Amino acid sequence: MFQGILDALTGKLNGCQVSGVLVLQLGRESDVRHRRLSHAPPQGTMGSEPGPVQIVTVCKEDHSFALDTEALEGVLLAPEIRDKHVVVLSVAGAFRKGKSFILDFMLRYMYRKDLDEDWLGQDNEPLTGFKWRGGSEPETTGIQVWSQVFLVKKKNGTEVAVLLMDTQGAFDNQSTVKDCATIFALSTMTSSIQIYNLSQNIQEDDLQQLQLFTEYGRLAMDEIFQKPFQSLMFLIRDWSFPYEYKYGLEGGSMFLDKRLQVKESQHKELQSVREHIHSCFTYINCFLLPHPGLKVATSPAFKGQLSDVAPEFKDQLRNLIPKLLSPEKLAEKEINGNKVTCRGLVEFFKAYIKIYQGEDLPHPKSMLMATAEANNLAAVAAAKDQYYRNMEKVCGGDLPYVNPASLEEKHEFYLQESLHLFSSTKKMGGKEFCNRYRDQLEAELGEMWESFSKHNQSKNIFSAFQTPAVLFVLVCFLYVLSGLLVFIGLATIAFACDCLLGLAMLAMLTWAFIRYSGKYRGLGGAIDETAGIILEKATLVLNKSRPEVAERKSR
């Protein structure tokens, strides 16, 4: 009897144990599922929860850039991913155009794509991930990456690491053109998929800015034998003309073909912009995305809940994001045809940031500054050309020697004419900016005057033979002096004069050889300089002696 009771109790205990295990297992699965559905808090760090990590910061005072190497290595050098080929998806464009907003839907897709239900989530669920908000002020600064790198298995069985990157918006009220160009260039150089986030349309200035930013990136790269960048997608937000080109990739491709078409009837400048963009990217496409709805744009209480988002926007999100992030669409990062690992990407970031921290690259300028600079340089060139042509008529080419005083008078007249031409030319940039180029013009005209003066002096026959004439007179003088010294019994001093006479003759013969052969020009210059000093000293002595002689005669 006791044995039966004991068996019954044991059976109940086992049953409770089994059900407890089942409850515990279900609880764990529910917890995992919950964590996948709410993948991150609005702001995260590299702690237990994934979140955005700042890897490139911009110093607002001196507009310099710094790479947080430790943070970057913490993301990319985890043992399970560091040797995997990396896929980097980056979003760049003007500020306050919803870059972080769209990236958070990509995060939601990466966390939920393997679940049975709709990855977009529930209607009342807030959107978390990269920090974003409504309003007119910028939010993201520098470059951020998501702390969790996603491992995705492709159809061929290989695993790749997917990294999502958010960038500071361009053209805010605190960033210079160099800041914007550097951020865009860094993100383009390090990404395999660059999304160029634009509002409503592709304007010509959007293409010109893309040309500037990609060229700034290409300058920083080593010699390349292929197109320097991989994939570019124009993501046109708030597209308002679906009756011309329908939403999505198909309508976007047709629209992009028309925008980037190179025609013979186009101006050379427009052709150049389009040819440059085609030469920079291996693959270019476009996606037309509708407006997300009035509540999204105007409500300060909007937190990303789908109930406030327009249905057509949600439909196009379901179309867009799998086209970017599904396993068969992922493209590994390549540089010069070689696939890059997470470990390698860290090294490329270090190398690229050093280039942009240095002064080797030219500083990109605003369109106004570049135009004003070109405008002033053209005025400088015109003024220099006028001065050169006028002076050539006076003393250029085969024209005879001109008296130096007369030549200087002509120089002063034509100098003022050229400066007046520069001042009277309409230029951009303002007075202070233009004055810098006027100073540059004066300095360059001064150099041209020195050149004309020397050229004119070389036409003077005596000047051309000044050195041999001085040396010949010196030889004669020393010869006569030596004879006189011997005559009065100063043989030792006469011997010294003979030595100097020999040196003078040797110098004269050497000078003749140098002029004939063109060799040893440095030595020839030294002989000319010495002869000039001798002539100058002799002239001073003679000039001093003349007043004394005149005074004696008057007595």
HELIX and SHEET records of a PDB file:
HELIX    1   1 PHE A    2  LEU A   37  1                                  36    
HELIX    2   2 THR A   69  LEU A   76  1                                   8    
HELIX    3   3 LYS A   99  ARG A  112  1                                  14    
HELIX    4   4 VAL A  177  THR A  190  1                                  14    
HELIX    5   5 GLU A  204  ALA A  220  1                                  17    
HELIX    6   6 LEU A  249  ARG A  259  1                                  11    
HELIX    7   7 LYS A  268  CYS A  280  1                                  13    
HELIX    8   8 LEU A  294  THR A  298  1                                   5    
HELIX    9   9 LEU A  306  ASP A  308  5                                   3    
HELIX   10  10 PRO A  311  LEU A  325  1                                  15    
HELIX   11  11 PRO A  327  LYS A  329  5                                   3    
HELIX   12  12 CYS A  342  GLN A  357  1                                  16    
HELIX   13  13 MET A  367  CYS A  395  1                                  29    
HELIX   14  14 PRO A  404  SER A  424  1                                  21    
HELIX   15  15 LYS A  431  SER A  458  1                                  28    
HELIX   16  16 ILE A  461  ALA A  464  1                                   4    
HELIX   17  17 GLN A  466  PHE A  487  1                                  22    
HELIX   18  18 ALA A  491  SER A  517  1                                  27    
HELIX   19  19 ARG A  521  SER A  554  1                                  34    
SHEET    1   A 8 PHE A  65  LEU A  67  0                                        
SHEET    2   A 8 PRO A  52  VAL A  58 -1                                        
SHEET    3   A 8 ILE A 143  TRP A 146 -1                                        
SHEET    4   A 8 GLU A 159  THR A 167 -1                                        
SHEET    5   A 8 HIS A  85  GLY A  93  1                                        
SHEET    6   A 8 ILE A 193  SER A 199  1                                        
SHEET    7   A 8 PHE A 229  ARG A 237  1                                        
SHEET    8   A 8 PHE A 281  LEU A 288  1                                        
SHEET    1   B 5 PHE A  65  LEU A  67  0                                        
SHEET    2   B 5 PRO A  52  VAL A  58 -1                                        
SHEET    3   B 5 ILE A 143  TRP A 146 -1                                        
SHEET    4   B 5 GLU A 159  THR A 167 -1                                        
SHEET    5   B 5 PHE A 150  LYS A 153 -1                                        
SHEET    1   C 2 GLU A 334  ILE A 335  0                                        
SHEET    2   C 2 ASN A 338  LYS A 339 -1                                        
END                                                                             
